Amino acid sequence: MPDNLVQKLVRSHLVSGSMKRGEEIALRIDQTLTQDATGTMTYLEFEAMGLPSVRSKLSVSYVDHNILQTGFENADDHRFLQSAAARYGLYFSRPGNGICHQVHLERFAIPGQTLIGADSHTVNAGGLGMLALGAGGLDVAVAMAGEPLYLQMPRVLLVRLSGRLQPWVAAKDVILEILRRLTVRGGVGKILEYGGEGVATLSAMQRATITNMGTELGATTSIFPSDQVTREFMRAQGREKDWQPLAADPGAEYDEVLELDLGAIEPLVARPSSPDNVVPVRELAGTPVAQVCIGSCTNSSLPDLMTVAAILRGRTVHPNVSLTISPGTKQVYTMIARNGALADLIAAGARILESACGPCIGMGQSPATGAASVRSFNRNFPGRSGTSPDLVYLASPEVCAMAALRGAFADPRELGDPPTFAAPETMAVDDNMIIPPLPADAPKPELVRGPNIKPFPEQKPLAKTLQGELLLKVGDNITTDHISPAGSKYLPLRSNIPALSQHVFEGIDPTFARRAQAARDADPANKGFIVGGENYGQGSSREHAALCPLYLGIGAVIAKSFARIHIANLVNFGLVPLTFADPADYDRIAQGDMLRIDDVLASVSAGPTLTVQNLTQGTAFQVKHTLTERLITILRMGGLLNYVRQLHAKENA
């Protein structure tokens, strides 16, 4: 049978399971990446496994999130991360070298290989023909230990591209159009594979923009073929030897097909406060704008910034607008400095920020109260900018630049002929900010720990009975930002679970952490419950959104549906993820109800349906699970770390 591209890559990395929709499969992982907001915990987890070095083909530790050093915490984390990379055999990308996903695309991504990263936008590398997936930090630590990644075999959705983008229409508009059609839940349980004649018209960086924001669809990942466009990109990076052609077999079949004519797309904008709240920019024309931020792992490439510089050349940013530019990598920053584009940006009034995530994760540049902020980023979840409530719009660099000039939304097509940019045959390659692994026989340094770095929380076996208060009931599309906030106030606490846990659900219910901790302290045997609606846990891969509730005494989360990475993180830390058998039961229970599940492990082992008793109301309702025998074993042992420790103990016995 002919294989589609996803099936080819899965088949070549399949450790166990079969490629049947919904069946659990295990994939051999070639590469891993972490960033500093998730990395410290990941390396604490790896340390707890007791292995001397990583067993993956290549692993990279990046510093790009916690860049603002307003206290000692972030700087201490960076020293810890550098010492962990040296001790365990990783590459270390120093602060200032750039955003992990952009640097990885330039310097490490290899078509046909697998990559997982402790960041949901790891899928960016799918633009270069990698099977790249976001995961929780513990899953990444396990992959560094040489263990496979387990997931359910997704459905494969072919996005068949035809035609060619019209002037002033960008790759950002392509993914915004797909989000408009499918919504933030439309990719759940699916991999988007791009094909069709339109693929050849898109550059490698345009493809990466599209795959990057596939995670906003809830998709497992997205992937483009590896073709001559891919080869030219890798040749320019001095890595042509790593290139190989990859494409679906003729006659390959797909679970779904989405037809998309590139020529029919127009400049689009995602309105507050969801990436799928998409309209044409012409419908927003005249709406005042106070801030414009261009950058992030989605749109900070050389072509993006050259286009923006060309639009701004000889003009001045509107007096009511603050414009910031974040070059994606040192390579990009160096090249715009050498070719004069940086001078054009500065002359126009742009504020140049570090080559880092910055405003995208609320690390500076919080917008003014009630002011519209237009960003070339990938997420506009409420409060993510650091201002709450906020008015954040997502758009292409072209639309952003136009808004910066006009002080209001305007269609960039009004400017006439668009600027043209021919990618250079050779990029400015200089890896002096990447520290390679030490030689195998070199002395291994000790880990450098600051006082804010706390030990990985102990994982205890799952209790026989789960009983406790329904401490919080929330609605649909709860993000990991809602659960464990991002931003300059919270990110420095990522290596300190006791401190970070005090801010869980702070933007929804400021009393939650206090109430949960009081219930935990009153009776540690009681385990609280959280109830959510559809797509609970969407967004970032941050495992802290599971770790912190665990620390506060939560034992189970019941939702209408879960996002893929979050449900894996819950199991990884011994929390039971359950869904309503009858969604109407969501409306029948209330915050404050006392819930009980008897013989949890016996019940999940017996079948997919469990009974939850509502002791307050004197009623009961049914819930379901999708746990495999392996996942049930992980729950029984209290989490994935205990499970992997036992595997390696047997291996070394």
C-alpha positions in Angstrom: 0.0 0.0 0.0 1.3 3.5 -0.8 2.2 5.5 2.3 1.5 9.2 2.9 4.4 11.2 4.3 3.3 10.9 7.9 3.0 7.1 7.6 6.5 7.0 6.1 8.1 8.8 9.0 6.0 6.9 11.6 6.9 3.5 10.0 10.6 4.3 9.9 10.6 5.2 13.7 8.0 2.7 15.0 9.1 0.9 18.1 5.8 -0.8 19.0 2.2 -0.7 18.0 0.6 -0.5 14.6 -0.4 2.5 12.5 -4.1 2.1 13.2 -6.0 5.2 14.0 -6.3 5.7 17.7 -4.0 2.8 18.7 -1.1 3.6 21.0 2.3 3.7 19.2 5.8 4.2 20.4 8.2 6.3 18.3 12.0 6.3 18.4 13.1 9.9 18.9 16.2 11.2 17.2 16.4 14.8 18.6 15.2 16.7 21.6 15.1 20.4 22.5 14.2 22.4 25.6 14.0 26.1 26.4 14.8 27.8 29.7 11.2 28.2 30.9 10.7 24.4 30.7 14.3 23.2 30.6 15.3 23.5 34.3 12.6 21.1 35.4 13.4 18.8 32.5 17.0 18.4 33.6 16.0 18.0 37.2 13.8 15.1 36.0 16.7 13.7 33.9 19.0 14.0 36.9 16.5 12.0 38.9 16.8 9.1 36.5 20.4 8.7 37.4 21.8 8.4 33.9 25.3 9.7 33.1 24.5 11.2 29.7 21.8 11.6 27.1 21.2 8.7 24.7 19.5 10.6 21.9 21.3 11.4 18.6 21.2 15.1 19.4 19.8 17.2 22.2 19.9 21.0 22.5 19.3 23.2 25.5 18.2 26.8 24.5 17.9 30.0 26.5 15.3 32.2 24.9 12.3 32.7 27.2 13.4 33.9 30.6 15.6 36.6 29.3 14.7 39.5 31.5 16.9 39.3 34.6 15.0 41.5 37.1 16.2 39.2 39.9 18.7 36.4 40.4 16.3 33.6 39.4 16.6 33.6 35.6 20.3 34.1 35.7 20.6 31.2 38.1 18.5 29.0 35.8 20.8 29.8 32.9 23.9 28.8 34.8 22.1 25.6 35.9 21.1 24.8 32.3 24.7 25.4 31.0 26.1 23.1 33.6 23.5 20.4 32.8 24.3 20.6 29.1 28.0 20.1 29.9 27.3 17.3 32.4 24.9 15.3 30.3 26.2 15.8 26.7 23.9 18.4 25.1 24.5 21.4 22.9 23.9 24.7 24.7 22.5 27.7 22.8 23.5 30.7 24.8 21.3 33.7 25.6 21.3 36.0 22.6 21.7 33.2 20.1 18.0 33.2 19.3 14.6 31.6 19.6 14.9 27.9 19.9 12.6 26.9 17.0 14.2 29.3 14.6 17.8 28.4 15.6 16.9 24.7 15.4 15.5 25.1 11.9 18.7 26.9 10.8 21.3 24.7 12.5 19.9 21.2 13.5 16.7 20.2 11.8 17.0 17.2 9.5 14.3 16.0 7.1 13.0 12.5 8.0 14.1 12.6 11.6 11.9 12.8 14.7 12.1 15.7 17.2 10.3 16.4 20.4 10.6 19.5 22.4 9.4 20.8 25.8 7.6 23.6 23.9 4.4 23.2 21.9 5.9 25.1 18.9 8.5 22.5 18.3 6.2 21.6 15.4 7.9 24.5 13.6 10.5 22.0 12.3 7.8 20.3 10.4 8.3 22.9 7.8 11.6 21.2 7.0 10.2 17.7 6.7 10.7 16.6 10.3 8.2 14.7 12.4 8.4 17.3 15.2 6.2 17.3 18.3 5.7 19.3 21.4 5.6 17.4 24.7 5.9 17.9 28.4 9.3 18.2 29.9 9.2 14.8 31.5 8.5 13.2 28.1 11.5 15.0 26.7 13.7 13.8 29.6 12.5 10.3 29.0 13.4 10.6 25.3 16.9 11.9 26.3 17.2 8.7 28.3 16.7 6.7 25.1 13.1 5.7 25.6 10.4 6.1 22.9 7.6 8.6 22.9 4.1 7.1 23.2 1.1 8.6 21.6 -2.1 7.6 19.9 -1.8 7.1 16.1 -3.4 10.3 14.8 -5.6 10.8 11.8 -3.9 12.4 8.8 -5.4 15.4 7.2 -4.1 16.4 3.8 -4.1 20.1 3.2 -3.9 20.2 -0.6 -2.5 23.5 -1.7 -3.1 24.9 -5.1 -2.3 28.2 -6.8 0.1 30.9 -5.5 -0.1 33.6 -2.9 -1.2 36.9 -4.2 0.9 40.1 -3.5 0.8 41.2 0.1 -0.6 37.8 1.2 1.7 36.0 3.6 2.2 32.5 5.0 0.6 33.8 8.3 -2.6 34.4 6.3 -2.5 30.7 5.2 -2.6 29.3 8.7 -5.0 32.0 9.8 -7.4 30.9 7.0 -7.0 27.3 8.2 -7.7 28.3 11.8 -10.8 30.3 10.6 -12.1 27.1 8.9 -11.2 24.5 11.5 -11.0 26.4 14.8 -8.6 25.8 17.7 -10.1 22.4 18.2 -10.2 21.3 14.5 -6.8 19.6 14.6 -7.2 17.6 17.7 -6.1 14.0 17.1 -4.7 14.8 13.7 -1.5 15.5 11.9 -1.7 18.1 9.0 0.3 17.0 6.0 0.7 19.6 3.3 0.7 18.6 -0.3 -0.4 19.7 -3.8 1.2 21.9 -6.4 1.1 25.0 -4.2 3.7 23.5 -1.9 6.5 24.3 -4.3 5.6 28.0 -4.3 6.3 28.4 -0.6 9.8 29.0 0.9 11.1 27.0 3.8 10.5 29.8 6.2 6.9 30.2 5.0 6.3 26.5 5.5 7.7 26.8 9.1 5.3 29.7 9.8 2.4 27.5 8.8 3.5 24.4 10.7 4.4 26.5 13.8 0.8 27.7 14.2 -0.6 24.2 13.5 -0.4 23.7 17.2 -3.0 26.4 17.6 -5.4 24.0 15.8 -4.8 21.5 18.6 -3.0 19.3 16.0 -0.4 16.7 17.0 1.9 18.2 14.4 2.1 19.5 10.8 4.6 18.5 8.1 5.7 19.6 4.6 7.5 17.4 2.1 11.3 17.8 1.8 12.0 18.9 -1.7 14.3 21.2 -3.7 13.1 24.2 -1.7 14.2 22.4 1.5 17.5 21.5 -0.2 18.2 25.1 -1.1 17.5 26.3 2.4 19.8 23.7 3.9 22.5 24.5 1.3 22.4 28.1 2.4 22.9 27.0 5.9 25.9 24.9 5.0 24.0 21.6 5.8 23.1 20.2 2.4 24.6 16.9 3.4 21.7 16.4 5.9 19.1 16.9 3.2 17.0 14.0 1.7 13.9 14.1 -0.4 10.7 13.0 1.2 7.2 13.0 -0.2 4.0 10.9 0.0 3.8 8.0 -2.4 1.5 8.4 -5.4 -2.0 7.2 -4.6 -1.5 7.6 -0.8 -4.7 7.8 1.2 -5.7 10.2 3.9 -8.4 10.3 6.6 -9.5 13.8 5.5 -8.6 16.3 2.8 -8.9 20.1 3.0 -8.6 21.9 -0.4 -6.9 25.3 -0.1 -6.4 27.7 -3.0 -3.5 30.0 -2.0 -4.6 32.5 -4.6 -7.9 33.0 -2.9 -6.5 34.0 0.4 -6.4 37.7 1.5 -4.6 39.5 4.4 -6.2 38.3 7.6 -6.2 39.1 11.3 -7.1 37.1 14.4 -9.0 39.3 16.8 -8.9 39.1 20.6 -8.7 36.7 22.2 -8.3 33.5 20.2 -6.2 32.5 17.2 -9.3 31.3 15.4 -11.3 34.6 15.7 -10.2 35.5 12.2 -11.5 38.2 9.8 -10.1 40.0 6.7 -8.0 43.0 7.7 -10.3 45.2 5.5 -13.1 44.6 8.0 -11.0 46.2 10.7 -9.8 49.2 8.7 -9.6 52.3 10.7 -9.5 50.5 14.1 -6.9 52.4 16.2 -3.7 50.5 17.1 -1.3 51.6 20.0 1.3 48.9 19.9 2.9 46.7 17.2 5.3 43.8 18.0 7.0 41.9 15.2 9.0 38.7 16.0 8.4 35.4 17.8 9.2 31.9 16.5 6.4 32.4 13.9 7.5 35.5 12.1 11.1 36.7 12.9 13.0 35.3 9.9 15.2 37.2 7.5 12.5 37.4 4.8 10.0 38.7 7.4 12.3 41.4 8.7 13.5 42.4 5.2 9.9 42.9 4.1 9.1 45.0 7.2 12.3 47.1 6.7 11.3 47.7 3.0 7.8 48.9 4.1 9.2 51.2 6.7 12.1 52.5 4.7 11.9 56.3 4.4 8.8 56.4 6.6 8.2 57.0 10.3 6.1 55.0 12.7 2.8 56.7 13.6 3.2 58.9 16.7 0.6 56.9 18.6 2.3 53.6 18.0 5.1 51.8 19.8 6.8 49.4 17.4 9.2 46.6 18.5 11.2 44.2 16.4 12.6 40.9 17.8 15.0 39.3 15.3 14.5 35.5 15.5 18.2 34.5 15.7 21.7 36.0 15.9 22.1 34.9 12.2 19.1 37.1 11.2 20.2 40.0 13.4 23.7 39.9 12.0 22.4 39.9 8.4 20.0 42.8 8.8 22.8 44.7 10.5 25.2 44.1 7.6 22.7 44.8 4.7 21.3 48.0 6.1 17.8 46.8 7.0 18.4 47.3 10.7 19.3 50.9 10.0 16.0 51.3 8.1 14.1 49.9 11.1 15.8 52.1 13.6 15.4 55.2 11.4 11.7 54.5 11.1 11.4 54.5 14.9 11.3 50.8 15.7 12.6 49.6 19.1 14.9 46.7 18.6 14.6 43.9 21.2 16.8 40.9 21.9 16.7 37.8 19.7 14.4 36.0 22.0 10.7 35.2 22.6 10.2 38.4 24.6 6.6 39.9 24.3 5.2 36.7 22.9 5.3 35.1 26.3 4.6 38.2 28.3 8.3 38.9 29.0 8.1 42.7 28.6 6.1 45.0 26.3 2.8 44.6 28.0 0.3 46.8 26.2 -1.4 49.8 27.7 -4.8 49.5 29.4 -7.5 49.2 26.8 -5.1 49.6 23.9 -5.0 47.4 20.8 -1.7 45.5 20.2 -1.0 43.9 16.8 1.5 41.1 16.9 3.0 38.7 14.4 2.9 36.1 17.1 1.1 32.8 17.4 -1.2 33.2 20.4 -3.4 35.9 21.8 -4.9 34.1 24.8 -6.4 36.5 27.4 -3.8 38.1 29.6 -0.8 36.3 27.9 0.6 39.7 27.0 1.0 40.7 30.6 -1.9 43.1 30.6 -5.3 41.8 31.8 -7.7 42.3 30.1 -5.9 42.9 26.9 -6.7 43.5 23.2 -4.2 41.4 21.2 -4.5 40.8 17.5 -2.4 38.4 15.4 -1.4 39.3 11.9 1.4 38.9 9.3 4.5 41.1 9.4 3.1 43.0 6.4 -0.2 43.8 8.2 1.8 44.7 11.4 4.0 47.1 9.5 1.1 48.8 7.8 -0.6 49.3 11.2 2.6 50.7 12.6 2.6 53.4 9.9 -1.0 54.3 9.9 -1.7 54.0 13.6 -4.8 51.9 12.7 -5.6 48.7 10.8 -5.3 49.1 7.1 -5.0 46.7 4.2 -1.3 46.5 3.1 -2.5 46.2 -0.5 -3.1 49.9 -0.4 0.7 50.4 -0.7 0.8 49.3 -4.3 3.5 46.9 -5.5 4.9 44.8 -2.6 8.7 44.7 -1.8 10.6 41.8 -3.2 13.2 39.8 -1.4 15.6 37.3 -2.9 17.0 34.9 -0.3 20.8 34.9 -0.3 22.5 31.7 -1.6 24.6 31.7 1.6 23.5 32.7 5.1 25.8 34.2 7.7 26.6 30.9 9.6 28.5 31.4 12.8 27.8 29.0 15.7 30.1 30.8 18.2 27.1 31.1 20.5 26.4 27.4 20.5 28.5 25.4 23.0 29.0 21.8 21.8 28.9 18.7 24.1 32.2 18.0 26.0 34.3 15.1 24.7 33.3 11.8 26.2 36.4 11.5 28.3 36.3 15.0 29.7 35.5 15.5 33.4 31.8 16.2 34.0 31.0 19.4 35.9 28.7 19.5 38.8 25.3 21.1 38.4 25.2 24.7 39.5 22.0 25.3 41.6 20.7 28.7 42.7 18.4 29.0 45.8 15.3 29.2 43.6 15.9 25.8 42.0 13.9 23.3 44.1 14.1 19.5 43.9 11.7 17.7 41.6 8.5 17.0 43.7 8.1 13.5 45.0 5.7 11.3 43.1 3.6 8.9 45.2 1.6 5.9 44.0 -2.0 6.6 43.2 -4.4 6.3 46.1 -7.0 3.5 46.0 -9.8 6.0 46.4 -10.1 9.5 45.1 -12.2 11.7 47.3 -12.3 15.4 47.7 -13.9 18.7 46.9 -14.6 19.9 43.4 -12.4 22.9 43.9 -12.8 24.6 40.5 -15.3 24.4 37.6 -14.2 26.1 34.4 -15.5 26.4 30.8 -14.3 25.6 27.3 -10.8 26.2 25.9 -9.0 26.6 29.2 -5.4 27.1 28.2 -2.2 26.3 30.1 -1.8 30.0 30.5 -5.0 30.0 32.5 -3.7 27.2 34.7 0.0 28.2 35.1 0.5 31.8 33.9 3.3 33.0 31.7 4.9 36.4 31.9 7.8 38.1 33.7 6.1 37.7 37.1 5.7 33.9 36.9 8.3 32.5 34.5 11.2 32.9 37.0 9.3 30.5 39.3 9.2 27.6 36.8 12.0 25.8 38.7 10.3 26.3 42.0 7.0 24.3 42.1 6.0 25.3 45.7 6.2 29.0 44.8 4.7 28.7 41.3 1.8 26.7 42.6 0.5 29.7 44.6 -0.5 31.3 41.2 -2.4 28.4 39.7 -5.7 29.7 38.1 -4.8 33.1 39.5 -6.5 34.9 36.6 -9.7 32.9 36.9 -10.1 32.4 40.6 -7.4 34.1 42.8 -8.7 32.0 45.8 -8.0 28.6 44.1 -4.5 27.9 45.3 -5.2 29.0 48.9 -8.4 26.8 49.0 -6.7 23.8 47.4 -3.7 24.0 49.7 -5.9 24.4 52.8 -7.9 21.2 51.7 -4.6 19.4 51.1 -3.2 20.4 54.5 -6.4 19.6 56.4 -6.3 16.0 55.1 -3.5 14.9 52.7 -5.4 11.7 51.9 -8.2 13.8 50.3 -7.6 14.6 46.6 -9.4 17.5 45.0 -11.0 17.6 41.6 -11.1 20.1 38.8 -13.8 20.1 36.2 -13.4 21.6 32.7 -15.3 22.0 29.4 -14.1 21.2 25.9 -10.4 21.3 24.9 -9.1 21.6 28.5 -5.4 22.4 28.6 -4.9 23.8 25.1 -1.8 25.8 24.2 1.6 25.5 25.7 3.3 22.2 26.5 4.2 23.4 30.0 4.0 20.5 32.4 3.7 23.0 35.3 0.0 23.1 34.5 -0.1 19.5 35.8 2.7 19.6 38.3 1.3 22.6 40.3 -2.2 21.2 40.7 -0.6 17.9 41.8 1.4 19.8 44.4 -1.8 21.5 45.6 -3.5 18.1 46.2 -5.5 17.7 43.0 -6.1 14.0 42.2 -8.2 14.1 39.0 -9.4 16.4 36.3 -12.8 15.7 34.6 -13.5 17.5 31.3 -15.6 17.3 28.2 -12.3 16.9 26.2 -8.6 17.4 26.6 -5.8 18.8 24.6 -3.2 16.1 23.6 -0.1 17.3 25.4 -2.0 18.2 28.6 -3.6 14.9 29.0 -0.2 13.2 28.6 1.2 15.6 31.3 -1.6 14.8 33.7 -0.8 11.0 33.5 2.9 11.7 33.6 2.5 13.1 37.1 -0.1 10.7 38.4 -3.3 12.7 37.9 -6.3 10.9 36.5 -7.7 12.5 33.3 -11.4 11.6 32.8 -14.1 12.8 30.4 -17.9 13.0 30.9 -19.7 10.0 29.5 -22.7 12.3 29.2 -21.6 15.9 28.6 -24.9 17.1 30.2 -23.5 15.9 33.6 -21.1 18.9 33.4 -24.1 21.1 34.1 -25.4 19.0 36.9 -22.4 19.3 39.2 -21.3 22.4 41.1 -18.1 23.8 42.5 -17.9 22.8 46.1 -19.5 19.4 45.6 -17.7 16.5 47.3 -16.8 13.8 44.8 -15.6 10.2 45.2 -14.2 7.5 43.0 -13.8 4.1 44.6 -11.1 1.6 43.6 -9.7 3.9 40.9 -7.1 1.5 39.5 -9.4 -1.5 39.6 -12.1 0.5 37.8 -9.9 1.9 35.0 -8.4 -1.6 34.5 -11.9 -3.1 34.3 -13.0 -0.9 31.4 -13.4 2.5 29.9 -16.2 3.7 32.2 -16.0 4.7 35.9 -18.6 5.9 38.4 -18.2 9.2 40.2 -20.3 9.6 43.3 -21.5 13.2 44.1 -21.6 12.9 47.9 -23.1 16.4 48.3 -26.0 15.9 45.9 -26.5 12.2 46.7 -26.2 11.3 43.0 -23.7 9.6 40.6 -22.5 10.0 37.1 -20.4 8.1 34.6 -17.0 9.2 33.3 -14.7 7.6 30.7 -10.9 7.2 30.1 -8.7 6.2 27.2 -5.8 4.8 29.3 -3.8 1.9 27.9 -2.3 -0.8 30.2 1.0 1.1 30.1 -0.6 4.3 31.2 -2.5 2.6 34.0 0.8 1.1 35.2 2.2 4.6 35.2 -0.7 5.9 37.2 -0.3 3.0 39.6 3.3 3.9 40.2 2.6 7.6 40.7 3.9 8.9 37.4 6.2 8.4 34.5 9.4 9.2 36.4 8.9 6.3 38.8 8.0 4.1 35.8 11.2 4.9 33.9 13.3 4.6 37.0 12.0 1.0 37.3 12.8 0.3 33.7 16.4 1.4 34.1 16.7 -0.4 37.4 15.8 -3.7 35.6 18.1 -2.8 32.7 21.0 -2.3 35.1 20.2 -5.3 37.3 
